[in-house]
Amino acid sequence: MRTTLAMLSLFISTVAAQEPAFVRNVDPYVARVMQTFEVPGIALAIVKDGRVIVAKGYGVRTVGQSAPVDARTIFCIASNTKAFTATAIGLLVEEGKLQWDAPVTRYLPSFALSDPYVTHEITLRDLLVHRSGLGLGAGDLLWWPGATYTRKEIVQRLRFIPLATSFRSTYAYDNVLYLVAGEVIEAVSGMPWEDFIRTRILDPVGMTHTTLVNQYLSTEDRATTHASVDGHVRIVSPDTGTAMNPAGGIYACAEDMAKWMITQLDSGQTPAGKRLFSPRTTKQLWSMVTPIPIGNPAPGLEAVQPDFVGYALGFSVRDYRGYKMVSHTGGMPGFVSRVTMIPELGLGITVLTNQESGAAFNTLTNAILDAYMPGPRIDWLAVSTALNARSDSLNRAAVSSAAAARDSLSHPSLPLAKYAGTYRDAWYGDIRIAYADGRLSIAFSRTPLLSGELQHWQYDTFIARWKDRELRADAYVTFALNPDGSVDRIRMQAASPETDFSFDFQDLLLKPVAAP
């Protein structure tokens, strides 16, 4: 094993000598990125023209400890998993078992969304491109954070989620329809998504160290989850649910992600020369389906403003400095990552981190991209630092504005005990509000982590302060009353703009459940 690793290191070093000077000397830059954005560990993979240029780790797996990140340290790649699910669909299309534009109900007859027309018309392609009419992150509370619903239960509950827009009219990122895609894969292959991905993709590509969430904690060479909580980077609990695996459950390392990118860039041919899928599947995976509106560039990014942005099948696509870019990002508690490919250059870059800093993976990726391209240089460290500061300022201003507008002298319309009871949302299920010792508490029936105290905010609005402060997802809870003073319904929304969109509290419509 040591001899093999030494030979691999020598080969990579020899190949890297042909690359741009910045890439040959990238280590100090990675260190600066980690220091600037407080990232304990990074795994970096760069491939070019079918060759591995860099596959190595930096920093430590766990803050305060010495175990280093290396080329085989696994990180959650989160939503970068979506490309694997889309590729799995492509394999089954090539075998004639699926069709991209066939209705989902052909393969899952019980599948339904809230609109019968959409249920009838939605295709496999639609599952993968975020244009179903569901809102941003709709249904994510069925699996996040640590909800107890099974994958099949989640699929059955999607029919109760109201659509936010008309079918195929608007881009809105979702996770739950990738769970449906995983169920389709199982229905036609006879294998659970996990077994199909392992036997049909990971093993043929040679991704021998890649695993899934349920094996993460038993893997010795693994990165630990970190995040900034109350202004300090510390260890946070990982999400170990398995229901969302087809949308974000893969854990991989730099060495294996290099193999994955080589396979994608070589139109489905693995590093070992085995044909996994054909170029026609590559074309499907990388062709934009859902356009995404382009806003004004952030300060400092005018030179790289894209002309097109959209979503393909498990990948985002856009132009960057005149080249088509195929990419995706991923995020789970304590992990964020980015995979980026420039097909025309045969270039692929993966950055895996064990801290929730998108600025870190963007800074490093963009600096490497620029080293391979003509055009004006951008100081990505300076730009990302400024963008971070601007975002933090806007978020603080939003929270301060809400606090300033609060009528702190107002009182609830009802005695606190009158708000207590069981409330039900058609797609999520029950939450319970209890009264004891002069205080209200809230608990989501199928999500043990979502329990905490309800503190009065103003009028008939309270704030749910979750006991688990790592969630960083406190939420407004507003009661609407009937003329007789009874509670008619509850609506919720995140209390901070920094709350992860997968806390889709705003989609809940909670109604009182009558006592038996």
N, C-alpha and C positions, 0 to 999 in steps of 0.2 A: 504493500500500500504506500509506504514512504517513497519507494522508487517511482511509483506511478505518479504521485503528487509532484515529486521533484522534476520528472520529465515534463509534466504538464506545465509547471512553472517556467521551465527553461524555454519550452515552445512558445508560451504566451509572451515571454520577455523578448524573444527573437522577433516575433511578429510585431510587437508593439514598437520596436525600433523603427519601423517604416511609417509610423503614424505621426500626426502633427505634434509639434513640440509640447503644446499644452497637454495633450493626452499622455505623452510619454512621461510628463512630470505632473500628473494630476493629483498625486497624493497630498502635497501641501494644500492644494485648493480644497480637497475634501475635508481636510482638518479644519480649515478656516470656516467652511460651511457648517460643520458640526459644532464648532465653538460659537459661531454667531447665533445659531438657532437652537442651541442647547439640545443637541441630538446625541445620545450616548453611543449609538452604533449605526453604521450604514453598511449595506452590501451593494456593490456596484458591479454591473456586467456591461461590457461594451463588445459588440461584434461588428465586423466589417468584412463584406464580401465572403461570407461563409467561414470566417476565422474568428477565434476568440482573441480579442485584444486585451481585455481586462476581465477578470473574474476573481474578486477578492473582497475581503471585509476590512472594516476600519472601526476603531473604537472598541467598546465593550458590549457584551450582551445585556448586562445589568449594571445600572448605575451604582457606583460604590464597590463594585467587585472587579476582579482582574481578568476573568475569562473573556478572551477576545472574540470578536466577530471574525469569522473566516469565510472562505468561499462556499462552505457547506452549512453555514448557520441558517436555519429556516426562520422566515418572517411570514406573517400573514400577508398575502397579496390582495386580499379583499376583493374589490370589484374587478380587478384584473382577471379574476376567475371567469367573468362573463365571456371572455374570448374563447376559453376552453369549452364552455357550454355551446356557444355558437359553432365552434369547430366540430363538436360532437354531432350537432344537427347536420352539419355539412357532410360528415362521414356517412350518416344514414341516408341522406339524399343521394349520395353517389351510389349507394347500394340499392336504391330504388324503394327503400322502406318509408321514406318521407318525401314530401314535396314542399319547397319553400313557400309556395303560395296556396297551399291547400288549407282549408279551414281547420282550426284546432280541434273542433268537435269531431272531425273524422277520426282522430286518434284518441281523444278523450271525450266521449259522448256526454259525460256529466258536467263538463266545464261550462261555466256561464259567467258573464258579467252582468251588471245591473240593467243594461239596455239589450233587449232581445235582438235588435238589428246588429249591434256590435258582436254579440255572441255568435250570430250566424255568419258574420263576415270576417271576423278576425282570423288571421292566418299565422302560420309559424313565423314568417318574417316579421309580422307585427309584434309578436311576443318579444322580439329582440331589439326593437328600435325606438321604444319610448314615445309612441304616438297613439296609444289606445284610447285616450280620453281620460284616463286616471290622472289625478293630480300628482304633484311632486311627492315622492315617497309614500304615496297612498298605500295603506295596508301594512306598513312596516311594523306597526305596533303589534301585529300578530306574531312576529318573531323576535322583536327587539324591544327592550333589552332583556334577553333571557326568558322570553315568553314560553309557555309550555305547550302551545299548539303544535301538532305534528304537521309535516308538509302537506299531507292529504287534507287535514282539517283546514289549513290555510287556503288551499285551492278551493274548497267548498264554500268558504266564507267570502270569497271575492265577489260573489253575485250580489252581496248586500252593500257594497261600497258604491256610492253615487259617483258617476263620472263628472269630472270637473269641466271638460270641454267636449266639443264634438269629435267624433272618431276621425283620426288621421289628420287633424287640423293643427295640432300644437305639440311641440316637444315638451315632455315632462318626464324627468328621469324616474324610473321605478326599479324596484328589486323583485317584487312579487311575481311578475310575469316570467322572470327567469326561473323561479321555482316551478311554474307551470311547464316551462320548457324541459326542466329536469324530469317532470312526471311523464312528458311525452317520450323522452328518451327511454325511460323505464318501460313504458307501455309497449313500444315497438321492438325493443331489443331484448326484453326479458331480464335485464340487469338493472339494479338500482344505479342511479347516476354515479355514485361513488365508484362502483365496480367498473362501469363503462369507461369512466375517465381514466381509471388506473390501467385497465387492460388494453384500451384502444388508443390512448394518447400518451399518458405518462411513460409507460413501459416502452413502447416503440420509439419515443423520442429520446429515451435514455435518462429521464428525469428520476433517477433512482433515489434521491434524497427528499423528493417532494412528497408531502403527506397532506392529510386533511385535518380539520379542526379536532376531531376526536382522538387523533394520535399526537397532537401537538404537545400536550403536557408530559407525555411519556418519551419524548425525543430529547436526548441529552444536549445536542448542539442546537439550541433554540434561543432566539432573542426574547427578552422580557419586555412586556408592555409598559410604556411610559407616556405621561401626558403632563401638561401644565395645569395644575389645579390650584386655584387661588394664588396664581403668580409664581408657583414653584413647580419645577419638573420633578415628578416622583413616579414610583411604580404604581400602576393602576391594574385593576382586575381585567383579565381578558374575557371576551365574549366566547363562550365555548358551546353555544347552541349549534345544532346540526341542521335545523330546518332550512336555513338559508344557504346551504352548501353550493347549490347550482349558481347562486348569485355572488358568493364571496367566500367560499370555504377552503380554498387551497392555501397551503403553506409551502413556500419554496425558497431556494437559496440562489445566490449569484451564479454558481456553476450551472444549475439546472435552467435558470431563466435564460442564460446564454444559448443553451441548446434549443429552447422554445423559440427564441427570436430567430435563430438560424433557420429553423424549420419553417416559420412563417415567411421569412424573407426569401426562402428558396422554393416558394410555391408548393409547400407541403412535403419536401424531401428532407428527411432527418439528417443530422450530422453523420450518421453511419451510412448514408446513401440509400436508405429505405424510403419508398414512396408512401407517405401517410395519407395525403389527399392530393387532388389534382389542381392544376392552375385555375380551372374554372371555379373551384371552391374558393380559392384565394380572391378571385375577382368578386365573388358574391360577398365575402367577408369584408372587403375593403371598399365597396361601392356605397356611397352615401345614399341613404333612404330618407332620413328625416333632417331637413335643414334646420339650423339653429340661428336665430337672429344675432347679428353682430352689433354690439354696442360700441360706444366710443372707447378708444384705448385708454388704459390707465396711464398716468404720468410716467414718462420714461420708456413707454412701449410703442410709441408712434411708428418707429422704424420697422416693427414686426407685426403691424396690424394686418390680420388676415383678410383675404378677399372672399373666402368661403369657410364655413364651419358647419359640420353636421355629424350625424350619427349613422354608422353603418351597422354591421352585425357583430355586436360585442366589441366594437372599436369606435372611437371618435376619429373623425377625419377633418383635416383643415390644411391650409397652405402655410408654409413657414419659409420665408426668404426665397420664395419661388419654387419650393419643393412641396410635394404632397407629403403630409405627415399623418401617420397612422398611430394612434396612441390610446392610452386609457390611464386612469388613476384609480387608486383604491384606498379605502379607509375603514378601519375598525378600531375599537378602543385600544390605544397604545401603538398602533401601526398605521403608517401611510406609505404609499408606493406609487411609482409611475413607470410605465413601459412605453417607449417611444421608438418608432421605426420610420426611417426615410427610405422607402423602397428604391428610389432612383439611385441612391448612393450605396445601397446594400448595408445600411447603417442601422444598428439597433442599440438602444440604451435602456437598462433597467436600473432603477434606484429603489432600494428597499430600506426603510427606516424603522427604528423602534421608538419613535416619538412622533406625536401628531403635528408635524411641521411640513405643510405643503410647500412652504417657502424653501425648505432645504432641498426637496427633490426637484422643484422647478429650477432653482438656482444652479444646481449641479448639472441637470439635464441640458438646460439652455446653454450653459457655458461650453459643454462638450459639443453640442450641435454647432455652435458658432465656430468652433475650431476647425470643422470640416467644410465650412461654407464661406463664400465671399460675402462682403458687405460690412457695414459699420459695426465696430465692436461695441458691446454693451457691458457695462460693469454690473453684472447680474447680482452680485452681493449687495451693492449699494441700492439698486432698484428694488430688490426684494425686501431689504431692510426698511426702505421708505414705504413700500406698499403695506408691509406689516404694521408699521406705525400708524399709517393712515386708516387702516381697517380697525385697529384697536381704538383709535380716537373716535371713529364713527360709532363703534359699538358702545363705547362709554357714553357718548353723547345721547344715544338712543335710550339707554337705561336711565341716564340722568333726566332726560326729558319726561319719561314716564313717571319718574318719582316726583318731579316738579309739578306735574299735572294732577297728581293724586290729591283727592280731598281727604286728608288724614283725619278730619274731624267728623266725617260721616260715620254712620252706623249701619249694621245689617237691618233689613226690613223685618226679619223674624228673629225670635229667640234661637240661639244656635242649635238647640236640640231639634228644631223643626226642619233643619236642612239634612238631618241624618236619614239614611235609608239606602236601599239598593237601587242603582240606576243602571239601565241597560242600553247599550248601543247595538244596532242590528248586526254590524260586522265584527266588532270586537268582542262583545259580551258584556259582562257585569263589572261594575266597580262598586265599592261599598264605602259609604261615608258614615262614620260613627261619631257619637258624642260621648265624652267621658271627662269628668273632672274639669268641666268648664271649657273644653277644647274640642275641636273637630279634627278628625283624621281621615285620610283617604287611602284606599288600597285597591289596586287593579287585581281582579280575581285570578287571571292567568299570567300575571307578571309580578312575581314576588318582589322584584327590585323596586317596582313603582308603588311604594308605600311611604307615607310621611304625614306631616302635620299640615292642616289647612290654617293659614294665618290670614286674618282679615286684611284686605287691601283698601277697598272703598266700596260703599253701598253694598250690593250683593255679589261682589267679586272678592275672591280669596286667592291666595297664592299657595300652591302645593309645594312645600319644601321637602324634597325627598330625603329620607334618612341617609341613603347612600349619596354622599356629596360628590363622588366621582362621576355621577351621571351628568352633572352640569346641565340640568334640563328642568329647572323649576318652571312651573306653568301656572298661568292664570286660570281660575275656575270660576265661571260666572253662572249664577242661578237666575233663571227667568221665572217670574211668578204668574200664577193665574189670578183672576180678579178676587177669588176668595182667599188669597194668601198662600195657597199651596204651591209647591214647586212644579212648574210645567216642564222644564228641561234644563240641562246644563250644557254649556259650550266651554271649550278649553282652547288655549293657545300658549305657545312658548313665551316665557317672560323675558327672554334675551335673544337678540338676533344671532348670537353665537351658538345657539342650540342646534345640534345636528338635525338635519331635515327629516331623518328617519323617526324622530319623535313627532309623528303626525297627529298631535293632539287636536289640531284644528279640524280634522275630518270626523271627529267624534260628535254624535248627537245623542246625548244621554237622556233617557226618559225614566221617570220613576217606575219601579216595579211594584205593583199592588201587593200588599201583604196577603198571604194565603188565608 
